[in-house]
Amino acid sequence: MGGDRKVYTLAEVSQHNNAKDCWLIIEGKVYNVTKFLEDHPGGDEVLLSATGKDATDDFVDVGHSSSARAMMDEFYVGDIDTSTIPSKTKYTPPKQPHYDQDKTSEFVIKLLQFLVPLLILGLAFGVRFYTKSPA
């Protein structure tokens, strides 16, 4: 890595967000990947979409090889001031009232399971009986 360890804020890094000047934040370090945009196997859109934020999760989720990680050293420009990166908030679903599945008694359900098919069968016989033409 470079001997000069400059510390950048998120606002400073966020200004470098286009194809002519593209910087990324990965694992607390700042990388100028402008020269690598055309060579990136996933295309330049992937890198450009990761600007202006901590791109560590995006980078790790893809599962880059050790050779890709080694290439990062040549693009290193400094470190990020972690106090300028907003903290991640964990999603907590809203509280919902408890759902009681046993609101209907089992007796009513069993009764319906018996009566509904009988009703359909009776209806079918009734339709057949009344629509049958005399022979």
SEZAMAR-156028 format. One record per residue (C-alpha): residue number from 1; residue in three letters; x, y negated, z negated. Coordinates in Angstrom, 2 decimals, m for minus. Each point is the difference from the previous one (the first is absolute). Layout:
N
<node><pos>NUM</pos><code>ALA</code><u>X</u><v>Y</v><w>Z</w></node>
...
END
This chain:
135
<node><pos>1</pos><code>MET</code><u>0.00</u><v>0.00</v><w>0.00</w></node>
<node><pos>2</pos><code>GLY</code><u>1.02</u><v>m3.59</v><w>0.32</w></node>
<node><pos>3</pos><code>GLY</code><u>2.23</u><v>m1.53</v><w>m2.66</w></node>
<node><pos>4</pos><code>ASP</code><u>m2.31</u><v>m3.01</v><w>m0.37</w></node>
<node><pos>5</pos><code>ARG</code><u>m3.08</u><v>0.99</v><w>m2.04</w></node>
<node><pos>6</pos><code>LYS</code><u>m2.38</u><v>m2.87</v><w>0.67</w></node>
<node><pos>7</pos><code>VAL</code><u>m3.34</u><v>0.11</v><w>m1.80</w></node>
<node><pos>8</pos><code>TYR</code><u>m3.09</u><v>m0.97</v><w>1.98</w></node>
<node><pos>9</pos><code>THR</code><u>m3.53</u><v>m0.75</v><w>m1.12</w></node>
<node><pos>10</pos><code>LEU</code><u>m3.03</u><v>1.63</v><w>1.62</w></node>
<node><pos>11</pos><code>ALA</code><u>m0.93</u><v>m3.37</v><w>1.52</w></node>
<node><pos>12</pos><code>GLU</code><u>3.40</u><v>m0.29</v><w>1.67</w></node>
<node><pos>13</pos><code>VAL</code><u>m0.13</u><v>3.52</v><w>1.40</w></node>
<node><pos>14</pos><code>SER</code><u>m3.61</u><v>m0.46</v><w>1.15</w></node>
<node><pos>15</pos><code>GLN</code><u>1.07</u><v>m2.78</v><w>2.37</w></node>
<node><pos>16</pos><code>HIS</code><u>1.93</u><v>2.57</v><w>2.06</w></node>
<node><pos>17</pos><code>ASN</code><u>m3.05</u><v>1.75</v><w>1.45</w></node>
<node><pos>18</pos><code>ASN</code><u>0.24</u><v>0.05</v><w>3.78</w></node>
<node><pos>19</pos><code>ALA</code><u>1.79</u><v>1.90</v><w>2.76</w></node>
<node><pos>20</pos><code>LYS</code><u>2.79</u><v>m2.59</v><w>0.21</w></node>
<node><pos>21</pos><code>ASP</code><u>0.62</u><v>0.00</v><w>m3.76</w></node>
<node><pos>22</pos><code>CYS</code><u>m1.20</u><v>3.02</v><w>m1.99</w></node>
<node><pos>23</pos><code>TRP</code><u>0.95</u><v>0.72</v><w>m3.61</w></node>
<node><pos>24</pos><code>LEU</code><u>m1.25</u><v>2.83</v><w>m2.19</w></node>
<node><pos>25</pos><code>ILE</code><u>0.06</u><v>0.74</v><w>m3.73</w></node>
<node><pos>26</pos><code>ILE</code><u>0.75</u><v>3.64</v><w>m0.79</w></node>
<node><pos>27</pos><code>GLU</code><u>0.86</u><v>1.27</v><w>m3.48</w></node>
<node><pos>28</pos><code>GLY</code><u>0.88</u><v>m3.47</v><w>m1.30</w></node>
<node><pos>29</pos><code>LYS</code><u>2.33</u><v>m0.83</v><w>2.89</w></node>
<node><pos>30</pos><code>VAL</code><u>m0.50</u><v>m2.34</v><w>2.94</w></node>
<node><pos>31</pos><code>TYR</code><u>0.81</u><v>1.16</v><w>3.52</w></node>
<node><pos>32</pos><code>ASN</code><u>0.17</u><v>m2.01</v><w>3.24</w></node>
<node><pos>33</pos><code>VAL</code><u>m1.29</u><v>2.56</v><w>2.49</w></node>
<node><pos>34</pos><code>THR</code><u>m0.40</u><v>m2.37</v><w>2.94</w></node>
<node><pos>35</pos><code>LYS</code><u>2.69</u><v>1.77</v><w>2.07</w></node>
<node><pos>36</pos><code>PHE</code><u>m1.58</u><v>3.39</v><w>m0.76</w></node>
<node><pos>37</pos><code>LEU</code><u>m3.56</u><v>m0.85</v><w>1.11</w></node>
<node><pos>38</pos><code>GLU</code><u>0.44</u><v>1.31</v><w>3.56</w></node>
<node><pos>39</pos><code>ASP</code><u>1.79</u><v>3.17</v><w>m1.17</w></node>
<node><pos>40</pos><code>HIS</code><u>m2.41</u><v>0.97</v><w>m2.79</w></node>
<node><pos>41</pos><code>PRO</code><u>m1.57</u><v>3.38</v><w>0.86</w></node>
<node><pos>42</pos><code>GLY</code><u>m3.40</u><v>m1.07</v><w>m1.32</w></node>
<node><pos>43</pos><code>GLY</code><u>m0.01</u><v>m3.22</v><w>2.03</w></node>
<node><pos>44</pos><code>ASP</code><u>0.43</u><v>m3.60</v><w>m1.02</w></node>
<node><pos>45</pos><code>GLU</code><u>m3.64</u><v>m0.37</v><w>m1.13</w></node>
<node><pos>46</pos><code>VAL</code><u>0.66</u><v>2.31</v><w>m2.95</w></node>
<node><pos>47</pos><code>LEU</code><u>2.84</u><v>m2.20</v><w>m1.25</w></node>
<node><pos>48</pos><code>LEU</code><u>m1.82</u><v>m3.26</v><w>0.69</w></node>
<node><pos>49</pos><code>SER</code><u>m3.05</u><v>1.18</v><w>m1.93</w></node>
<node><pos>50</pos><code>ALA</code><u>2.18</u><v>0.61</v><w>m3.06</w></node>
<node><pos>51</pos><code>THR</code><u>1.33</u><v>m3.56</v><w>m0.23</w></node>
<node><pos>52</pos><code>GLY</code><u>m0.99</u><v>m2.36</v><w>m2.80</w></node>
<node><pos>53</pos><code>LYS</code><u>m0.44</u><v>2.75</v><w>m2.59</w></node>
<node><pos>54</pos><code>ASP</code><u>1.88</u><v>2.74</v><w>m1.78</w></node>
<node><pos>55</pos><code>ALA</code><u>0.25</u><v>2.63</v><w>2.75</w></node>
<node><pos>56</pos><code>THR</code><u>1.44</u><v>2.71</v><w>m2.26</w></node>
<node><pos>57</pos><code>ASP</code><u>m3.18</u><v>2.11</v><w>m0.03</w></node>
<node><pos>58</pos><code>ASP</code><u>m0.33</u><v>m0.23</v><w>3.79</w></node>
<node><pos>59</pos><code>PHE</code><u>3.64</u><v>1.05</v><w>0.41</w></node>
<node><pos>60</pos><code>VAL</code><u>m0.18</u><v>2.88</v><w>m2.47</w></node>
<node><pos>61</pos><code>ASP</code><u>m3.37</u><v>1.31</v><w>1.25</w></node>
<node><pos>62</pos><code>VAL</code><u>1.39</u><v>0.56</v><w>3.49</w></node>
<node><pos>63</pos><code>GLY</code><u>2.79</u><v>2.19</v><w>m1.36</w></node>
<node><pos>64</pos><code>HIS</code><u>3.06</u><v>m1.52</v><w>1.64</w></node>
<node><pos>65</pos><code>SER</code><u>3.07</u><v>2.19</v><w>0.48</w></node>
<node><pos>66</pos><code>SER</code><u>3.28</u><v>m0.49</v><w>m1.81</w></node>
<node><pos>67</pos><code>SER</code><u>1.54</u><v>m1.36</v><w>3.21</w></node>
<node><pos>68</pos><code>ALA</code><u>m2.78</u><v>m2.62</v><w>0.19</w></node>
<node><pos>69</pos><code>ARG</code><u>0.74</u><v>m0.99</v><w>m3.58</w></node>
<node><pos>70</pos><code>ALA</code><u>3.72</u><v>m0.25</v><w>0.81</w></node>
<node><pos>71</pos><code>MET</code><u>m0.78</u><v>m2.34</v><w>2.92</w></node>
<node><pos>72</pos><code>MET</code><u>m1.63</u><v>m2.44</v><w>m2.40</w></node>
<node><pos>73</pos><code>ASP</code><u>3.38</u><v>m1.13</v><w>m1.38</w></node>
<node><pos>74</pos><code>GLU</code><u>0.85</u><v>m1.88</v><w>3.19</w></node>
<node><pos>75</pos><code>PHE</code><u>m3.23</u><v>m2.04</v><w>m0.25</w></node>
<node><pos>76</pos><code>TYR</code><u>0.35</u><v>m0.91</v><w>m3.70</w></node>
<node><pos>77</pos><code>VAL</code><u>m0.05</u><v>m3.75</v><w>m0.70</w></node>
<node><pos>78</pos><code>GLY</code><u>m0.67</u><v>m0.22</v><w>m3.74</w></node>
<node><pos>79</pos><code>ASP</code><u>m2.27</u><v>0.89</v><w>m2.89</w></node>
<node><pos>80</pos><code>ILE</code><u>m3.54</u><v>m1.06</v><w>m0.82</w></node>
<node><pos>81</pos><code>ASP</code><u>m0.94</u><v>m1.94</v><w>m3.11</w></node>
<node><pos>82</pos><code>THR</code><u>m2.42</u><v>2.58</v><w>m1.40</w></node>
<node><pos>83</pos><code>SER</code><u>m1.80</u><v>m2.62</v><w>m2.08</w></node>
<node><pos>84</pos><code>THR</code><u>m1.35</u><v>m1.51</v><w>3.24</w></node>
<node><pos>85</pos><code>ILE</code><u>m1.63</u><v>3.25</v><w>1.13</w></node>
<node><pos>86</pos><code>PRO</code><u>m3.55</u><v>0.35</v><w>m1.32</w></node>
<node><pos>87</pos><code>SER</code><u>m0.48</u><v>2.97</v><w>m2.29</w></node>
<node><pos>88</pos><code>LYS</code><u>m2.01</u><v>2.89</v><w>1.31</w></node>
<node><pos>89</pos><code>THR</code><u>m3.36</u><v>0.45</v><w>m1.63</w></node>
<node><pos>90</pos><code>LYS</code><u>m1.36</u><v>3.49</v><w>m0.40</w></node>
<node><pos>91</pos><code>TYR</code><u>m3.49</u><v>0.49</v><w>1.35</w></node>
<node><pos>92</pos><code>THR</code><u>m2.52</u><v>0.93</v><w>m2.64</w></node>
<node><pos>93</pos><code>PRO</code><u>m3.46</u><v>0.93</v><w>1.24</w></node>
<node><pos>94</pos><code>PRO</code><u>m2.93</u><v>m1.86</v><w>m1.55</w></node>
<node><pos>95</pos><code>LYS</code><u>m1.80</u><v>1.64</v><w>m2.89</w></node>
<node><pos>96</pos><code>GLN</code><u>m3.10</u><v>1.87</v><w>1.12</w></node>
<node><pos>97</pos><code>PRO</code><u>m2.80</u><v>1.36</v><w>m2.09</w></node>
<node><pos>98</pos><code>HIS</code><u>0.18</u><v>3.70</v><w>m0.77</w></node>
<node><pos>99</pos><code>TYR</code><u>m1.95</u><v>2.05</v><w>2.51</w></node>
<node><pos>100</pos><code>ASP</code><u>m2.09</u><v>2.74</v><w>m1.58</w></node>
<node><pos>101</pos><code>GLN</code><u>m0.46</u><v>2.83</v><w>2.47</w></node>
<node><pos>102</pos><code>ASP</code><u>m2.52</u><v>1.80</v><w>m2.21</w></node>
<node><pos>103</pos><code>LYS</code><u>m2.78</u><v>m2.59</v><w>0.16</w></node>
<node><pos>104</pos><code>THR</code><u>m2.30</u><v>2.49</v><w>1.71</w></node>
<node><pos>105</pos><code>SER</code><u>m0.74</u><v>3.10</v><w>m2.04</w></node>
<node><pos>106</pos><code>GLU</code><u>1.13</u><v>3.32</v><w>1.40</w></node>
<node><pos>107</pos><code>PHE</code><u>m3.56</u><v>1.31</v><w>m0.15</w></node>
<node><pos>108</pos><code>VAL</code><u>m1.27</u><v>m2.62</v><w>2.48</w></node>
<node><pos>109</pos><code>ILE</code><u>2.85</u><v>0.75</v><w>2.40</w></node>
<node><pos>110</pos><code>LYS</code><u>m0.62</u><v>3.75</v><w>m0.11</w></node>
<node><pos>111</pos><code>LEU</code><u>m3.72</u><v>m0.55</v><w>0.46</w></node>
<node><pos>112</pos><code>LEU</code><u>0.62</u><v>m2.18</v><w>3.07</w></node>
<node><pos>113</pos><code>GLN</code><u>2.45</u><v>2.54</v><w>1.43</w></node>
<node><pos>114</pos><code>PHE</code><u>m2.80</u><v>2.58</v><w>m0.18</w></node>
<node><pos>115</pos><code>LEU</code><u>m2.97</u><v>m2.15</v><w>1.07</w></node>
<node><pos>116</pos><code>VAL</code><u>1.47</u><v>m1.98</v><w>2.92</w></node>
<node><pos>117</pos><code>PRO</code><u>0.84</u><v>3.08</v><w>2.13</w></node>
<node><pos>118</pos><code>LEU</code><u>m3.44</u><v>1.48</v><w>m0.80</w></node>
<node><pos>119</pos><code>LEU</code><u>m1.65</u><v>m3.24</v><w>1.05</w></node>
<node><pos>120</pos><code>ILE</code><u>1.94</u><v>m0.04</v><w>3.29</w></node>
<node><pos>121</pos><code>LEU</code><u>m0.88</u><v>3.66</v><w>0.64</w></node>
<node><pos>122</pos><code>GLY</code><u>m3.68</u><v>m0.65</v><w>m0.75</w></node>
<node><pos>123</pos><code>LEU</code><u>0.00</u><v>m3.02</v><w>2.31</w></node>
<node><pos>124</pos><code>ALA</code><u>1.55</u><v>2.07</v><w>2.80</w></node>
<node><pos>125</pos><code>PHE</code><u>m2.68</u><v>2.72</v><w>m0.38</w></node>
<node><pos>126</pos><code>GLY</code><u>m2.75</u><v>m2.63</v><w>m0.11</w></node>
<node><pos>127</pos><code>VAL</code><u>1.21</u><v>m1.66</v><w>3.20</w></node>
<node><pos>128</pos><code>ARG</code><u>0.33</u><v>3.39</v><w>1.69</w></node>
<node><pos>129</pos><code>PHE</code><u>m3.50</u><v>1.08</v><w>m1.13</w></node>
<node><pos>130</pos><code>TYR</code><u>m1.78</u><v>m3.18</v><w>1.11</w></node>
<node><pos>131</pos><code>THR</code><u>1.85</u><v>m0.41</v><w>3.29</w></node>
<node><pos>132</pos><code>LYS</code><u>m0.37</u><v>3.63</v><w>1.05</w></node>
<node><pos>133</pos><code>SER</code><u>m2.44</u><v>0.34</v><w>2.85</w></node>
<node><pos>134</pos><code>PRO</code><u>m2.65</u><v>2.76</v><w>m0.29</w></node>
<node><pos>135</pos><code>ALA</code><u>0.77</u><v>3.12</v><w>1.98</w></node>
END
